[in-house]
């Protein structure tokens, strides 16, 4: 498909693909096996200005839009889902600053994110608050000149590696969701520590840790927006994060399809390459069609956000659900086409299958998002009657 990308978008896609080919693919199996955070690759991305893609020019960025970011995530995911999400999580952590930060906060924090000097992370999830954002219990009590945070956050991507964390905490529990606020917390702040590194099924080169706050004093100037804006900020941030997950899914599926096609052409059975068998051809055709449909939906949704649309929750949910379900199917079919070899770690498709699974889970499970899509659909129907 021709998506009529502008010059910068073509450059971003080409550069991210080159880094994936030259720097990520040769080491992805090792990173997965060792569960090692890809700092050398993060430095390569910084040197190539890939972190500048999603930051406005006045803060040291390239001023790219959400489609630019999706292109970068997609191409990096084609190489390794774990590496890509480490990059994408920094964009997610920066998103609240971009939308709700004061000029002073933007000037202070965004240039280091743009240069890749510092990674960012977004901290929302807790043991009792996953898709239910309103159930968070981490508290922030205002004292003279600061807020004192107590509580913990679970399953935080880039936890312990990032230098900057956007943290959602309750400043007034009596107000429910309207009592949530958002803070920028810097690594090294007294009272802020990290739990164990989680061992995961997939995206193993991405680090996932618990964040622990014990009488952690955060300067009052690190409050994002106003008190009580945390819930709205979290919802808006997660919505954008879902689009990044959808782009990750497209990249994973693209890598799996390419591996399946290459193998089908060279694998000989009964005197013929298995690509000549109709059963395999139909599998490849379905994989390609579903992949391109997902890519089109992701790009169209990115353009919707970039157009300045005020509401896009339904579109983002559709893109995330469709693309991630597609990625799970395509990577599973890729393993099937490779057969026994596909099940072995010597070949990349089993890793792609493991990496794809989490895309159906984080930033809102696909079951929860299907319910949200249905509710939006039914509300529109009721309004027309």
Kinemage of the C-alpha trace (Angstrom):
@kinemage 1
@onewidth
@group {chain A} dominant
@subgroup {mainchain}
@vectorlist {calphas} color= white
{ca unk a 1} P 0.000 0.000 0.000
{ca unk a 2} L 1.104 3.572 -0.702
{ca unk a 3} L 0.468 5.729 2.353
{ca unk a 4} L 1.831 8.971 0.891
{ca unk a 5} L 4.258 9.610 3.728
{ca unk a 6} L 5.976 12.979 3.812
{ca unk a 7} L 9.751 13.347 3.567
{ca unk a 8} L 10.374 13.265 7.315
{ca unk a 9} L 8.143 10.217 7.791
{ca unk a 10} L 9.985 8.355 5.041
{ca unk a 11} L 13.278 9.293 6.697
{ca unk a 12} L 12.092 8.106 10.111
{ca unk a 13} L 10.883 4.799 8.702
{ca unk a 14} L 14.080 4.226 6.720
{ca unk a 15} L 16.352 5.103 9.646
{ca unk a 16} L 14.459 2.940 12.134
{ca unk a 17} L 14.498 0.025 9.695
{ca unk a 18} L 18.251 0.365 9.179
{ca unk a 19} L 18.873 0.344 12.927
{ca unk a 20} L 16.627 -2.709 13.269
{ca unk a 21} L 18.529 -4.538 10.519
{ca unk a 22} L 22.041 -3.580 11.589
{ca unk a 23} L 21.849 -3.238 15.375
{ca unk a 24} L 18.795 -5.061 16.710
{ca unk a 25} L 18.296 -8.249 14.701
{ca unk a 26} L 21.888 -9.524 15.185
{ca unk a 27} L 21.545 -9.378 18.996
{ca unk a 28} L 17.807 -9.886 19.635
{ca unk a 29} L 18.143 -13.573 20.543
{ca unk a 30} L 20.951 -12.812 22.996
{ca unk a 31} L 19.030 -9.952 24.577
{ca unk a 32} L 15.982 -12.219 24.933
{ca unk a 33} L 17.991 -15.063 26.440
{ca unk a 34} L 19.840 -12.857 28.922
{ca unk a 35} L 16.799 -10.653 29.626
{ca unk a 36} L 19.138 -7.720 29.217
{ca unk a 37} L 18.027 -4.106 28.855
{ca unk a 38} L 19.245 -2.868 25.444
{ca unk a 39} L 21.249 0.173 26.545
{ca unk a 40} L 23.670 -0.026 23.593
{ca unk a 41} L 20.714 0.107 21.189
{ca unk a 42} L 19.082 2.946 23.137
{ca unk a 43} L 22.320 4.874 22.640
{ca unk a 44} L 22.240 4.073 18.912
{ca unk a 45} L 18.673 5.407 18.735
{ca unk a 46} L 19.754 8.540 20.574
{ca unk a 47} L 22.707 9.074 18.238
{ca unk a 48} L 20.362 8.695 15.260
{ca unk a 49} L 17.950 11.266 16.762
{ca unk a 50} L 15.080 8.751 16.916
{ca unk a 51} L 14.112 9.994 20.396
{ca unk a 52} L 13.651 13.459 18.904
{ca unk a 53} L 10.833 12.230 16.656
{ca unk a 54} L 8.027 12.781 19.176
{ca unk a 55} L 9.347 15.983 20.812
{ca unk a 56} L 8.510 19.503 19.506
{ca unk a 57} L 11.323 21.467 17.896
{ca unk a 58} L 11.443 24.132 20.639
{ca unk a 59} L 12.469 21.440 23.133
{ca unk a 60} L 15.149 19.842 20.967
{ca unk a 61} L 12.932 17.529 18.941
{ca unk a 62} L 12.036 17.039 15.308
{ca unk a 63} L 8.425 18.071 15.793
{ca unk a 64} L 7.053 14.808 14.412
{ca unk a 65} L 3.473 13.723 14.907
{ca unk a 66} L 1.910 10.454 16.060
{ca unk a 67} L 2.235 8.846 12.656
{ca unk a 68} L 5.994 9.514 12.737
{ca unk a 69} L 6.193 7.819 16.126
{ca unk a 70} L 4.111 4.845 14.959
{ca unk a 71} L 6.435 4.372 11.994
{ca unk a 72} L 9.469 4.279 14.282
{ca unk a 73} L 7.823 1.833 16.709
{ca unk a 74} L 6.666 -0.411 13.869
{ca unk a 75} L 10.098 -0.709 12.281
{ca unk a 76} L 11.875 -1.283 15.592
{ca unk a 77} L 9.274 -3.928 16.514
{ca unk a 78} L 9.980 -5.718 13.251
{ca unk a 79} L 13.416 -6.285 14.750
{ca unk a 80} L 12.481 -6.894 18.390
{ca unk a 81} L 9.333 -6.180 20.364
{ca unk a 82} L 11.270 -5.798 23.620
{ca unk a 83} L 13.627 -3.178 22.232
{ca unk a 84} L 10.771 -1.312 20.568
{ca unk a 85} L 8.662 -1.094 23.709
{ca unk a 86} L 11.633 0.242 25.680
{ca unk a 87} L 11.735 3.101 23.185
{ca unk a 88} L 7.957 3.528 23.004
{ca unk a 89} L 7.623 3.592 26.804
{ca unk a 90} L 9.819 6.692 26.908
{ca unk a 91} L 7.426 8.406 24.494
{ca unk a 92} L 4.532 7.301 26.711
{ca unk a 93} L 6.221 8.766 29.786
{ca unk a 94} L 6.816 12.032 27.942
{ca unk a 95} L 3.238 12.284 26.640
{ca unk a 96} L 1.736 13.825 29.829
{ca unk a 97} L 4.499 16.438 29.850
{ca unk a 98} L 3.799 17.292 26.228
{ca unk a 99} L 0.088 17.729 26.779
{ca unk a 100} L -0.197 18.996 30.353
{ca unk a 101} L 3.243 20.242 31.390
{ca unk a 102} L 3.938 23.903 32.087
{ca unk a 103} L 6.453 25.720 29.932
{ca unk a 104} L 8.950 25.535 32.780
{ca unk a 105} L 8.451 21.775 33.124
{ca unk a 106} L 8.809 21.241 29.390
{ca unk a 107} L 12.011 23.264 29.256
{ca unk a 108} L 13.401 21.340 32.214
{ca unk a 109} L 12.583 17.763 31.216
{ca unk a 110} L 11.898 17.419 27.481
{ca unk a 111} L 15.348 18.292 26.038
{ca unk a 112} L 16.971 15.374 27.904
{ca unk a 113} L 14.248 13.008 26.676
{ca unk a 114} L 14.687 14.275 23.112
{ca unk a 115} L 18.438 13.715 23.181
{ca unk a 116} L 18.039 10.224 24.649
{ca unk a 117} L 20.095 11.279 27.662
{ca unk a 118} L 17.195 10.294 29.894
{ca unk a 119} L 14.454 7.721 29.386
{ca unk a 120} L 10.941 8.309 30.672
{ca unk a 121} L 8.240 5.973 32.001
{ca unk a 122} L 4.543 6.153 32.833
{ca unk a 123} L 3.435 4.798 36.213
{ca unk a 124} L -0.251 4.022 36.610
{ca unk a 125} L -0.822 0.283 37.164
{ca unk a 126} L -1.160 -1.110 40.694
{ca unk a 127} L -2.012 -4.535 42.072
{ca unk a 128} L -5.702 -3.561 42.285
{ca unk a 129} L -5.722 -1.041 39.440
{ca unk a 130} L -5.038 -2.263 35.937
{ca unk a 131} L -7.639 -1.420 33.326
{ca unk a 132} L -9.634 0.217 36.161
{ca unk a 133} L -7.756 3.507 36.395
{ca unk a 134} L -10.100 4.793 39.120
{ca unk a 135} L -8.927 2.116 41.601
{ca unk a 136} L -5.431 3.514 42.246
{ca unk a 137} L -4.437 3.863 45.904
{ca unk a 138} L -0.970 5.455 45.844
{ca unk a 139} L -1.365 8.688 47.824
{ca unk a 140} L 0.175 12.159 47.565
{ca unk a 141} L -0.212 14.418 50.604
{ca unk a 142} L 0.650 18.069 50.247
{ca unk a 143} L 3.139 19.543 52.690
{ca unk a 144} L 5.038 22.799 52.644
{ca unk a 145} L 6.720 23.048 49.245
{ca unk a 146} L 6.211 19.394 48.282
{ca unk a 147} L 3.941 16.360 47.992
{ca unk a 148} L 4.684 13.208 50.002
{ca unk a 149} L 4.011 10.036 47.976
{ca unk a 150} L 3.303 6.635 49.518
{ca unk a 151} L 2.353 3.434 47.716
{ca unk a 152} L 3.607 1.351 44.833
{ca unk a 153} L 3.191 0.856 41.115
{ca unk a 154} L 3.308 -2.527 39.412
{ca unk a 155} L 4.571 -3.767 36.020
{ca unk a 156} L 6.166 -0.463 35.012
{ca unk a 157} L 7.983 -0.633 31.680
{ca unk a 158} L 11.479 0.935 31.901
{ca unk a 159} L 11.193 0.751 35.694
{ca unk a 160} L 14.612 1.306 37.226
{ca unk a 161} L 16.173 2.227 33.884
{ca unk a 162} L 14.283 5.471 33.241
{ca unk a 163} L 15.305 8.698 34.926
{ca unk a 164} L 11.894 10.395 34.751
{ca unk a 165} L 8.532 8.937 35.823
{ca unk a 166} L 5.041 10.342 35.358
{ca unk a 167} L 3.232 8.994 38.427
{ca unk a 168} L -0.508 9.036 39.093
{ca unk a 169} L -1.400 9.361 42.790
{ca unk a 170} L -4.441 10.309 44.860
{ca unk a 171} L -4.365 13.797 46.377
{ca unk a 172} L -7.964 13.545 47.619
{ca unk a 173} L -9.371 10.025 47.926
{ca unk a 174} L -12.793 11.351 48.932
{ca unk a 175} L -13.273 12.704 45.396
{ca unk a 176} L -12.693 9.324 43.739
{ca unk a 177} L -11.256 9.636 40.215
{ca unk a 178} L -11.425 13.432 40.470
{ca unk a 179} L -8.987 13.247 43.368
{ca unk a 180} L -6.137 11.819 41.272
{ca unk a 181} L -3.159 13.976 40.303
{ca unk a 182} L -0.015 13.501 38.232
{ca unk a 183} L 3.608 14.141 39.181
{ca unk a 184} L 7.012 13.975 37.556
{ca unk a 185} L 9.261 11.962 39.870
{ca unk a 186} L 12.973 11.812 39.192
{ca unk a 187} L 15.076 8.723 39.800
{ca unk a 188} L 17.183 9.214 42.899
{ca unk a 189} L 14.520 11.140 44.813
{ca unk a 190} L 14.741 10.049 48.491
{ca unk a 191} L 11.999 7.570 49.316
{ca unk a 192} L 11.723 6.354 45.730
{ca unk a 193} L 13.023 2.830 45.073
{ca unk a 194} L 12.468 -0.171 42.805
{ca unk a 195} L 11.283 -3.725 43.318
{ca unk a 196} L 12.493 -6.866 41.615
{ca unk a 197} L 12.903 -7.179 37.889
{ca unk a 198} L 9.981 -9.251 36.574
{ca unk a 199} L 10.651 -12.389 34.525
{ca unk a 200} L 8.317 -12.408 31.542
{ca unk a 201} L 7.098 -14.719 28.794
{ca unk a 202} L 8.078 -12.246 26.085
{ca unk a 203} L 9.569 -8.796 25.450
{ca unk a 204} L 12.342 -9.977 27.764
{ca unk a 205} L 14.824 -7.262 26.848
{ca unk a 206} L 12.313 -4.737 28.148
{ca unk a 207} L 12.625 -4.180 31.886
{ca unk a 208} L 9.483 -4.347 34.020
{ca unk a 209} L 9.737 -3.398 37.686
{ca unk a 210} L 7.699 -2.302 40.686
{ca unk a 211} L 8.052 1.318 41.816
{ca unk a 212} L 7.987 1.866 45.589
{ca unk a 213} L 7.249 5.183 47.290
{ca unk a 214} L 7.934 5.511 51.009
{ca unk a 215} L 7.505 9.085 52.221
{ca unk a 216} L 8.884 10.236 48.884
{ca unk a 217} L 8.980 14.047 48.801
{ca unk a 218} L 8.305 15.454 45.335
{ca unk a 219} L 8.668 19.216 44.752
{ca unk a 220} L 5.301 20.920 44.274
{ca unk a 221} L 6.528 22.332 40.960
{ca unk a 222} L 6.563 18.741 39.663
{ca unk a 223} L 2.763 18.573 39.764
{ca unk a 224} L 1.457 18.280 36.198
{ca unk a 225} L -1.434 20.587 35.476
{ca unk a 226} L -3.631 21.013 38.551
{ca unk a 227} L -4.635 18.771 41.414
{ca unk a 228} L -7.460 16.504 40.295
{ca unk a 229} L -6.350 16.284 36.664
{ca unk a 230} L -4.648 12.922 37.095
{ca unk a 231} L -7.538 10.772 35.932
{ca unk a 232} L -8.088 12.721 32.716
{ca unk a 233} L -4.339 12.822 32.101
{ca unk a 234} L -4.036 9.069 32.656
{ca unk a 235} L -6.914 8.238 30.317
{ca unk a 236} L -5.545 10.476 27.561
{ca unk a 237} L -2.049 9.057 27.977
{ca unk a 238} L -3.233 5.445 27.914
{ca unk a 239} L -5.308 6.136 24.789
{ca unk a 240} L -2.207 7.308 22.963
{ca unk a 241} L -0.233 4.408 24.396
{ca unk a 242} L -2.709 1.991 22.837
{ca unk a 243} L -1.845 3.325 19.412
{ca unk a 244} L 1.836 2.646 20.126
{ca unk a 245} L 0.974 -0.928 21.092
{ca unk a 246} L -0.973 -1.303 17.837
{ca unk a 247} L 2.087 -0.108 15.883
{ca unk a 248} L 4.230 -2.570 17.829
{ca unk a 249} L 1.850 -5.367 16.836
{ca unk a 250} L 2.065 -4.405 13.157
{ca unk a 251} L 5.863 -4.492 13.282
{ca unk a 252} L 5.943 -7.868 15.025
{ca unk a 253} L 3.565 -9.340 12.460
{ca unk a 254} L 5.603 -7.912 9.581
{ca unk a 255} L 8.737 -9.607 10.872
{ca unk a 256} L 6.887 -12.899 11.307
{ca unk a 257} L 5.374 -12.769 7.815
{ca unk a 258} L 8.751 -12.080 6.233
{ca unk a 259} L 10.293 -15.020 8.090
{ca unk a 260} L 7.424 -17.320 7.063
{ca unk a 261} L 7.635 -16.337 3.394
{ca unk a 262} L 11.407 -16.802 3.291
{ca unk a 263} L 11.177 -20.226 4.919
{ca unk a 264} L 8.257 -21.409 2.761
{ca unk a 265} L 10.237 -20.660 -0.402
{ca unk a 266} L 13.290 -22.710 0.603
{ca unk a 267} L 11.772 -25.573 2.606
{ca unk a 268} L 11.442 -28.640 0.349
{ca unk a 269} L 8.876 -31.356 1.068
{ca unk a 270} L 7.769 -34.095 -1.328
{ca unk a 271} L 10.121 -32.642 -3.919
{ca unk a 272} L 8.628 -29.137 -3.874
{ca unk a 273} L 8.988 -25.968 -1.799
{ca unk a 274} L 6.135 -25.781 0.678
{ca unk a 275} L 5.253 -22.377 -0.813
{ca unk a 276} L 3.798 -24.313 -3.752
{ca unk a 277} L 1.198 -25.993 -1.514
{ca unk a 278} L -2.195 -24.307 -1.533
{ca unk a 279} L -2.671 -24.738 2.222
{ca unk a 280} L 0.495 -22.732 2.922
{ca unk a 281} L -0.296 -20.178 0.216
{ca unk a 282} L -3.688 -19.486 1.764
{ca unk a 283} L -2.145 -19.055 5.200
{ca unk a 284} L 0.379 -16.567 3.824
{ca unk a 285} L -2.333 -14.699 1.915
{ca unk a 286} L -4.496 -14.368 5.027
{ca unk a 287} L -1.508 -13.212 7.065
{ca unk a 288} L -0.649 -10.546 4.490
{ca unk a 289} L -4.229 -9.287 4.146
{ca unk a 290} L -4.843 -9.039 7.867
{ca unk a 291} L -1.492 -7.326 8.402
{ca unk a 292} L -2.137 -4.684 5.759
{ca unk a 293} L -5.640 -4.056 7.077
{ca unk a 294} L -4.222 -3.507 10.572
{ca unk a 295} L -1.498 -1.198 9.270
{ca unk a 296} L -4.092 0.882 7.414
{ca unk a 297} L -6.212 1.189 10.561
{ca unk a 298} L -3.231 2.177 12.707
{ca unk a 299} L -2.050 4.828 10.248
{ca unk a 300} L -5.576 6.211 9.788
{ca unk a 301} L -5.994 6.458 13.573
{ca unk a 302} L -2.632 8.221 13.913
{ca unk a 303} L -3.725 10.721 11.269
{ca unk a 304} L -6.986 11.254 13.155
{ca unk a 305} L -5.043 12.231 16.285
{ca unk a 306} L -2.646 14.368 14.239
{ca unk a 307} L -5.576 16.216 12.674
{ca unk a 308} L -6.399 17.676 16.087
{ca unk a 309} L -9.437 15.526 16.829
{ca unk a 310} L -10.584 16.040 20.418
{ca unk a 311} L -12.016 12.558 20.816
{ca unk a 312} L -10.456 9.393 19.442
{ca unk a 313} L -10.861 6.776 22.173
{ca unk a 314} L -13.019 4.479 20.051
{ca unk a 315} L -10.712 4.650 17.032
{ca unk a 316} L -7.645 3.927 19.163
{ca unk a 317} L -9.377 1.008 20.895
{ca unk a 318} L -10.349 -0.489 17.523
{ca unk a 319} L -6.817 -0.127 16.174
{ca unk a 320} L -5.288 -1.690 19.271
{ca unk a 321} L -7.667 -4.652 19.418
{ca unk a 322} L -7.578 -5.405 15.695
{ca unk a 323} L -3.812 -5.046 15.317
{ca unk a 324} L -2.878 -7.049 18.407
{ca unk a 325} L -5.286 -9.902 17.669
{ca unk a 326} L -3.862 -9.913 14.153
{ca unk a 327} L -0.286 -10.052 15.481
{ca unk a 328} L -1.092 -13.017 17.695
{ca unk a 329} L -2.636 -14.880 14.766
{ca unk a 330} L 0.105 -14.009 12.271
{ca unk a 331} L 2.957 -14.944 14.604
{ca unk a 332} L 1.200 -18.202 15.544
{ca unk a 333} L 0.698 -19.040 11.859
{ca unk a 334} L 4.353 -18.220 11.193
{ca unk a 335} L 5.370 -20.790 13.804
{ca unk a 336} L 3.032 -23.286 12.154
{ca unk a 337} L 4.510 -22.700 8.695
{ca unk a 338} L 8.032 -23.209 10.019
{ca unk a 339} L 6.838 -26.346 11.795
{ca unk a 340} L 9.197 -27.951 14.298
{ca unk a 341} L 11.944 -25.478 13.463
{ca unk a 342} L 9.569 -22.613 14.222
{ca unk a 343} L 9.163 -23.965 17.735
{ca unk a 344} L 12.900 -23.778 18.369
{ca unk a 345} L 14.697 -20.750 19.760
{ca unk a 346} L 17.231 -20.861 16.937
{ca unk a 347} L 14.577 -19.235 14.749
{ca unk a 348} L 12.954 -15.876 15.583
{ca unk a 349} L 9.260 -16.670 15.118
{ca unk a 350} L 8.771 -18.359 18.485
{ca unk a 351} L 10.089 -15.183 20.117
{ca unk a 352} L 7.767 -13.071 17.979
{ca unk a 353} L 4.845 -15.210 19.096
{ca unk a 354} L 5.800 -14.749 22.758
{ca unk a 355} L 6.293 -11.020 22.260
{ca unk a 356} L 2.950 -10.632 20.495
{ca unk a 357} L 0.949 -12.065 23.384
{ca unk a 358} L 1.472 -9.128 25.717
{ca unk a 359} L 0.159 -6.676 23.127
{ca unk a 360} L -3.303 -8.128 23.741
{ca unk a 361} L -2.899 -7.424 27.458
{ca unk a 362} L -1.163 -4.156 28.260
{ca unk a 363} L -2.639 -0.667 27.820
{ca unk a 364} L -6.060 -2.233 28.372
{ca unk a 365} L -6.913 -5.863 27.689
{ca unk a 366} L -8.672 -6.544 24.418
{ca unk a 367} L -11.707 -7.829 26.294
{ca unk a 368} L -12.073 -4.547 28.205
{ca unk a 369} L -11.570 -2.540 25.018
{ca unk a 370} L -14.196 -4.534 23.143
{ca unk a 371} L -16.661 -3.590 25.873
{ca unk a 372} L -15.624 0.072 25.568
{ca unk a 373} L -16.093 -0.008 21.798
{ca unk a 374} L -19.533 -1.570 22.192
{ca unk a 375} L -20.582 1.057 24.761
{ca unk a 376} L -19.539 3.885 22.428
{ca unk a 377} L -21.443 2.213 19.608
{ca unk a 378} L -24.583 1.810 21.702
{ca unk a 379} L -24.399 5.407 22.981
{ca unk a 380} L -24.310 6.725 19.423
{ca unk a 381} L -27.254 4.525 18.499
{ca unk a 382} L -29.263 5.789 21.485
{ca unk a 383} L -28.492 9.420 20.640
{ca unk a 384} L -29.849 8.982 17.102
{ca unk a 385} L -33.130 7.532 18.304
